């Protein structure tokens, strides 16, 4: 059966919206009819080679939809069920999984190398981007890549739970472990940054500073929970210290992935503060520190993968926040687009203007 999808023919090449032939689900597989997919900066990182995956590929890793069919041995979902796609399923057997660090599973992305579908026009084999190939009307994924959609959350909005929300929420609650009354700065007001701002508010942060290169994002940031807004410049760290009694924030969450932003986030934290890096930068982005400042400031700098989250554990918690009104999924979405609008959404992200574009099928 042919469906429309966004195909990356080669690293650095423009996306092509074209027909692909999907197989029927085999043993342990699930076919999903997409309701929506979020356009994440990680998709851009795949297209430009910052993150390496086999190509040609159908991109998209943040989505939700309805089960259309299941293969043999699939018992946790059935046709007609609403599901959220999980692009990084844990194997449960590697050392990281054994430590309970499922977000670091050694085999989470093994599925990206499989043949997912074929181009309808010439039969070219296609891989599934980050496992789930959500930029398509339908997709076929391993059963481990689907989780039951939370009750009371519209499927189109639930798509954002698959990456942006889990990452931003987890960065605040699991990696940085923000406590009530602490001060927080979030660098980058895209989808993940907006989720981090809301999560900091839920955690009870007293002062929440949003930082972005775009002045136009201030309204979005304040609606998500920011109490202060700083337009990024050479004086950002100084401005943040001025907003926090010349101390710096307790926690900085970096959602950009640039060396200069990571360094500024680190400098914006107080002595003994914590910086969590969520943004995915390239190998050429080098961050340097001297030995004396590391000793003197006593700050902690930590990486954060997928928000250090366990989707099976965290989705029900997030659903509770959404149903109570504490977390607004709609506040993350800056535009709702069709499949054909994905290339333009990439251009918006490159220009630094995007929040979260949501592809609605």
C-alpha positions in Angstrom: 0.0 0.0 0.0 1.4 3.4 -1.0 1.3 6.4 1.4 2.8 9.8 1.2 6.0 10.5 3.2 8.9 13.0 3.6 12.0 11.2 2.3 15.6 12.3 2.8 17.3 11.0 -0.3 20.9 11.8 0.9 22.6 13.8 3.7 22.4 17.5 2.8 19.7 17.0 0.1 16.3 18.6 0.2 13.4 16.5 1.5 11.1 15.0 -1.1 7.4 14.5 -0.5 6.7 11.3 -2.4 4.9 8.0 -2.3 6.3 5.0 -0.4 5.2 1.4 -0.4 4.8 0.1 3.2 4.8 -3.6 3.9 2.2 -5.2 6.1 3.3 -5.6 9.7 5.3 -8.7 10.3 5.7 -10.6 13.6 6.1 -8.1 16.5 5.3 -5.1 14.3 2.5 -2.5 14.4 1.1 -0.4 11.5 0.1 3.1 12.7 -2.1 5.7 10.9 -0.5 9.0 12.0 -2.7 11.7 13.5 0.2 14.2 13.8 4.0 14.5 13.9 6.1 17.2 15.4 8.9 18.8 13.4 11.9 18.6 15.7 15.4 20.1 15.4 16.8 16.6 15.6 15.1 15.9 12.2 17.1 18.8 10.8 20.2 17.4 12.5 19.6 14.1 10.6 19.2 15.9 7.3 22.4 17.9 7.6 24.5 15.1 8.9 25.0 16.3 12.5 23.5 13.0 13.5 24.3 10.0 11.3 21.6 7.5 10.3 21.4 5.3 7.2 19.9 7.1 4.1 17.8 7.3 2.1 15.3 7.6 5.0 11.8 8.6 6.0 12.3 11.2 8.7 10.1 12.1 11.7 10.4 10.7 15.2 7.8 12.5 17.2 4.3 11.3 16.5 1.0 9.8 17.6 -1.8 8.0 15.8 -4.2 5.1 15.6 -3.2 1.4 15.2 -4.3 0.2 11.8 -3.0 -3.4 12.0 -0.7 -5.6 14.2 1.5 -8.5 13.4 1.8 -11.8 15.2 2.8 -11.7 18.9 1.7 -8.1 19.4 -0.6 -8.1 22.5 -0.2 -4.7 24.2 -2.1 -2.7 21.5 -4.9 -3.6 19.0 -6.4 -2.0 15.9 -8.2 1.1 16.8 -6.0 2.0 19.8 -4.4 5.4 20.1 -0.7 5.3 20.5 2.4 7.5 21.0 5.5 6.6 19.0 8.7 6.0 21.0 11.7 6.6 18.8 14.2 5.2 21.4 12.8 1.9 22.7 15.0 0.2 25.3 16.2 -3.4 24.9 16.0 -4.2 28.7 19.2 -6.3 28.5 22.2 -4.0 27.9 24.3 -2.6 30.8 22.5 0.8 30.7 19.1 -0.8 30.9 20.4 -3.0 33.7 21.2 0.2 35.6 17.8 1.6 34.9 19.2 4.2 32.5 16.9 3.2 29.6 17.5 6.5 27.8 21.1 5.4 27.3 20.1 1.9 25.9 22.9 0.6 23.6 20.5 -0.8 21.2 17.8 1.9 21.1 18.6 3.0 17.5 19.4 -0.4 16.0 16.1 -0.3 14.2 17.2 2.7 12.1 19.3 0.4 10.0 16.4 -1.8 8.9 14.6 -1.5 5.5 11.4 0.2 6.4 9.7 0.8 3.0 10.4 1.4 -0.7 9.9 4.4 -2.9 6.8 3.9 -4.9 8.3 5.3 -8.1 11.6 3.3 -8.3 11.6 0.8 -5.5 14.6 2.3 -3.7 15.0 0.9 -0.2 14.2 3.4 2.6 15.3 3.4 6.3 13.1 4.7 9.1 15.1 7.8 10.3 15.1 7.5 14.1 13.2 4.1 14.1 9.6 5.3 13.5 9.4 7.3 10.2 6.7 9.6 11.5 6.7 12.0 8.5 4.2 9.8 6.7 0.5 9.2 6.5 1.2 5.7 7.9 4.2 3.9 9.3 5.2 0.3 10.4 7.2 0.1 13.5 8.4 -2.5 16.0 5.9 -3.1 18.8 8.4 -1.6 21.3 8.1 1.7 19.5 4.4 2.2 20.4 3.0 3.2 23.8 -0.7 3.5 24.6 -1.8 7.1 24.3 -2.8 8.7 27.6 -6.5 9.1 28.2 -7.9 12.6 27.8 -5.2 13.9 25.5 -6.1 14.5 21.9 -4.0 12.4 19.6 -2.7 15.3 17.5 -1.4 17.0 20.7 -0.1 13.7 22.1 2.4 13.6 19.2 4.5 16.2 21.2 4.9 13.7 24.1 7.1 11.6 21.9 10.1 13.9 22.1 9.8 17.6 22.9 7.8 17.2 26.1 9.6 14.2 27.4 12.9 15.9 26.7 12.1 19.3 28.3 10.3 17.7 31.2 13.0 15.2 31.9 15.8 17.8 31.6 14.2 19.8 34.5 12.9 16.9 36.7 15.4 14.1 36.1 18.6 15.6 35.0 18.7 19.1 36.7 16.3 18.0 39.5 14.9 21.5 39.9 13.6 22.0 43.4 10.9 24.4 44.6 12.1 27.9 45.1 15.2 27.5 42.8 16.0 29.9 40.0 16.2 28.5 36.4 17.4 29.8 33.0 16.3 28.1 29.8 18.4 28.8 26.7 16.4 28.4 23.4 12.7 28.9 23.2 11.9 26.2 20.7 9.6 23.2 21.4 11.9 21.6 24.0 12.7 25.0 25.6 9.0 25.8 25.9 8.4 22.3 27.5 11.3 23.0 29.9 9.8 26.4 30.9 6.5 24.8 31.7 8.3 22.0 33.6 10.3 24.5 35.7 7.0 26.2 36.6 5.5 22.9 37.6 8.6 22.2 39.8 8.0 25.4 41.7 10.9 27.5 40.4 10.8 31.0 41.8 12.5 32.8 38.9 12.5 31.4 35.4 14.6 33.2 32.8 14.0 32.4 29.1 16.9 33.3 26.7 16.6 33.3 22.9 18.0 35.2 19.9 14.5 36.3 18.8 12.7 39.1 20.7 9.5 37.9 19.1 9.5 34.8 21.3 9.0 36.7 24.5 5.2 36.3 24.6 5.5 32.5 23.9 8.1 32.2 26.7 6.1 34.1 29.3 2.9 32.1 28.5 4.9 29.0 29.1 6.1 30.2 32.5 9.1 32.5 32.1 9.1 35.3 34.6 12.0 37.1 32.8 13.1 37.3 29.2 16.6 38.0 27.9 17.5 38.5 24.2 20.8 36.6 23.7 23.9 38.8 23.4 27.5 39.0 24.6 26.1 40.2 28.0 23.6 37.4 28.6 25.4 35.9 31.6 25.8 39.3 33.2 22.1 40.1 32.7 21.1 36.8 34.3 23.3 37.4 37.3 21.7 40.9 37.6 18.3 39.2 37.7 19.4 36.9 40.5 21.1 39.1 43.0 24.4 38.9 41.2 24.6 35.2 42.0 23.5 33.4 38.9 20.7 30.9 38.6 20.7 27.5 40.4 20.0 25.7 37.1 20.6 26.4 33.5 19.0 24.2 30.8 20.7 24.6 27.3 18.4 23.6 24.4 20.4 24.9 21.5 23.5 22.7 21.1 26.1 25.4 20.4 29.4 25.8 22.1 28.9 29.5 22.8 25.5 28.9 24.3 26.7 26.0 26.5 29.5 28.2 27.8 27.1 31.1 28.5 24.7 28.8 30.2 27.5 27.5 32.4 28.6 31.1 33.2 25.0 32.0 34.1 24.8 29.6 37.0 25.8 30.4 40.5 28.8 29.0 42.3 27.8 25.3 42.8 25.0 25.6 40.2 24.0 23.0 37.7 24.0 23.2 33.9 22.1 20.6 31.8 22.8 20.4 28.1 19.9 19.1 26.0 20.8 20.6 22.6 22.6 18.4 20.0 25.6 20.1 18.6 28.1 19.0 15.9 31.6 17.6 16.5 33.1 20.9 15.6 31.4 22.7 18.5 34.2 22.8 21.1 33.6 24.1 24.6 36.7 25.0 26.7 37.2 25.5 30.4 40.4 26.2 32.4 41.2 24.0 35.4 41.1 26.8 37.9 37.6 28.0 37.0 36.3 24.4 37.3 37.7 24.2 40.8 36.6 27.7 41.9 33.0 27.7 40.6 32.2 24.2 41.7 29.5 24.0 39.0 28.2 20.8 37.5 27.9 20.4 33.7 25.8 17.4 32.5 24.6 16.0 29.2 21.0 14.9 28.9 19.7 12.3 26.4 15.9 12.3 25.8 15.4 14.1 29.1 16.9 11.1 31.0 13.3 9.9 30.7 11.6 6.5 30.8 8.6 7.0 28.5 6.6 4.2 30.1 7.1 5.8 33.5 6.8 9.4 32.5 3.9 9.5 30.0 1.3 8.8 32.7 2.8 11.5 34.9 2.8 14.1 32.1 -0.8 13.1 31.2 -1.8 14.0 34.7 -0.2 17.4 34.4 -2.0 17.9 31.1 -5.4 16.9 32.3 -5.0 19.2 35.4 -4.2 22.1 33.1 -0.7 22.5 34.6 1.0 21.6 31.3 -0.4 23.1 28.0 0.6 21.1 25.0 -0.9 23.6 22.7 1.5 26.3 24.0 4.4 24.4 22.3 2.9 24.6 18.8 3.7 27.7 16.8 2.1 26.5 13.5 0.0 23.5 12.3 1.0 22.4 8.8 0.5 19.7 6.3 3.1 17.1 5.1 4.0 19.4 2.2 4.9 22.2 4.7 7.8 20.3 6.3 10.6 21.8 4.1 9.4 25.3 5.0 9.4 24.4 8.7 13.0 23.3 8.4 13.8 26.7 6.9 12.1 28.4 9.8 14.2 26.4 12.3 17.4 27.2 10.4 16.5 30.9 10.7 16.1 30.5 14.5 12.4 31.5 14.5 10.7 28.2 15.0 8.8 26.9 18.1 7.2 23.6 17.2 5.5 23.0 13.9 2.9 20.2 14.1 2.2 18.2 11.0 -1.5 17.3 11.1 -2.6 14.4 8.8 
